[in-house]
C-alpha cells in the first residue's frame, strides 16, 4: 500500500542496539532508518524504525542511546536510521539460511558499531530457544551470536545483562514476505539484513508494550511495534533523525511538513484520528507555530483495512 511520502524513514528502516549506560554513539547522516534496542527513527522517515536497545536502518546505520539533541546522539537507546547504502559483508542469506549444518545465518555489526549491517554464519545452540522465549547473547545485541533457534534472533537485548527475547525471522522472500503468526508483521530493515516478525499495532492506540512504539512498517501494509529510543524527549516539533526518536503517538516527519521545523532533517509530529471532529484544532495547537492540519497518512483508497482513520499532523501540501 502506498503511503504519503512524508517520512524519509518510512520507506526504509534502520535499527541499532542500545549501548551500555554511559556509552554514547551517534549515527551519521539522516538518510538511514534504523532500529535499536532503545528505539528511535531518523527524521522524516520513509520507512525507518528502531527498537529499544537495538537500532536498525535500511541503509545499514544504527545508533544507541537516548535522543540527545535531535541528532541521533544518545546513550542507551537504539535509533532507526534511514538508508545510506549498506557496506557490510553478506556471508550468508538470512532468507534461505544457507549456512553449513549446525549453523544459522545471522545479522550482526561487523564494524564495531551498534547497528546490524552484515550477515554471518553462527553456531546454533544445542538447546535453542524458540520465538517468545527469553534469550541471551554473547558480546551484545548486535554480535550475531545468541541461543535462539535457526531463523530467529535475540531481540530487545538489555545492553548490560545481554538478555532479550527471541523473535522469528520473516518467511517467504524479500518480494513476498510474511510471518507465521497472523498478529505479527514482517519488518525488513538495515538494507535487508534484518528480517524479523514483530507485533502489529495501531498508531492511534499505541498498543505496544511499554518500551515500544507503533511505527509504519515499510515492508508491509500496516504498523509494527519497535523499540522506543525517544527517552521521553521527542515531543511535537522536536528535531529528529530517527523514526523511533519521537515519543509514543508521534512520528518523525520530514522538516518541510512540520511547522517551525528549521535546520533539521525532520521533526516529531503527532498522529491524528481522521474521524475525530476536533482533529484539525488539535493539530493546529500541537505546535508552537501554526499551519498544521490532520492529513491522511495513506493516499486515498490505499489504507490497509483498519487504518483508514490514521492521519498525521502536518502542513497540508
Beta strands, then each sheet from edge to edge (+ up, - down):
strand 1: 14-17
strand 2: 41-42
strand 3: 54-57
strand 4: 103-108
strand 5: 118-123
strand 6: 134-136
strand 7: 152-155
strand 8: 163-168
strand 9: 171-172
strand 10: 177-178
strand 11: 184-189
strand 12: 194-199
strand 13: 212-216
strand 14: 223-227
strand 15: 239-240
strand 16: 242-242
strand 17: 250-254
strand 18: 266-273
strand 19: 292-296
strand 20: 310-315
sheet 1: 1+ 3-
sheet 2: 2+ 16-
sheet 3: 4+ 5-
sheet 4: 6+ 8- 7+
sheet 5: 9+ 10-
sheet 6: 11+ 12-
sheet 7: 13+ 14-
sheet 8: 15+ 18- 17+
sheet 9: 15+ 18- 20+ 19-
end
